[in-house]
Amino acid sequence: MPLAPRLTALVVSLLRGPRPRLALVLVVLLALSGSGLALGVARVAPAASGGTPADPAVAKVPTGPGSTCVVTGRVPQGCRPLVGAAHGANTEPVQLEGPAGRRLGVRRTYWTGTQVDSAVRTARSDTAHGRIPWISFKLPMSWADMAAGRGDAWALDLAHRLSRVDGPVWVAFHHEPEGDGDLADWRAMQERLAPLVRRAAPNVAYSVILTGWNQLYGDRAYRFDRIWPRGVKIDIAGFDLYNEYGVTKNGRYDTRWPCMACQFYRPLQRWARSQGVAWGIAEFGWTDDAARRRPHWLRTTYREVRKAGGIAFTYFDTPYNSIASWDLSEPGKQRLFTHLVRRGPRPVTR
């Protein structure tokens, strides 16, 4: 057999087998060598799980620096982690996207139970601009009332309206519940609303957002086995994790530099795998002092989240409800975040 067909057969075999990365390396080498094989071989999609060739319409697209990836269904499979942010008071994030020359992958916004119109309008705008909306609601009734079904009409109205948004939407109800009430009621509320929302809106990923620290190191009442919803499908576990170097609490300035990967990302990855749920950073931040001390930490911790399989890396860029200088008003911090946005994967919805 001539050399060209042999190489083509080898690359196709690798792409459709368990080691597609070797095939991509070979394609690059062929391209660098001037071989015409690279273009033709690169059109072959890797196998989907189960060993059959992937449908080109839903094939995963590589998500290296600045690349795009196809999003089908509720949770992207090839976009890990999407770079996103909450900005201002649900402010349009042009200050972050303009310098980067591209859109955020995820946009976090926060709403009350009476702001459904604004939330849906913002979600439509986000999807139109290529962002995945990740929206949090405080509920119109108590957790106990929602768990008893008294809020079903509200939740169904929201779900039906979000189902008409042209793209995936991630929704959460009462994020960070620790310390806000009876967590048995909160858990029961999540167990009632999750199947109701998911049935009514096939494009909506149901997320549950916690602090993360409390589940791993806090009071026993906050551990996963006490509060995680039981017997229902949750699409995404979100965690609000902050680098607290430079935070002053109770008159004490924190000089401890955390190991985010060993303290949080890897333990959360193991837990998420055990539950069959995707996980991501719903909020994170670092202080101005932390950024001055280790300016490359942002890029490092992003890579650690990626290695741990996180699907989102969402910055809390606002001075509101903040205990420290999390926001990106300091020019050096904004430049570092802009670099991440510019090189992060970009979702493309089909």
Disulfide bonds with the S-S distance in Angstrom:
Cys69-Cys79 1.83
Cys259-Cys262 2.10
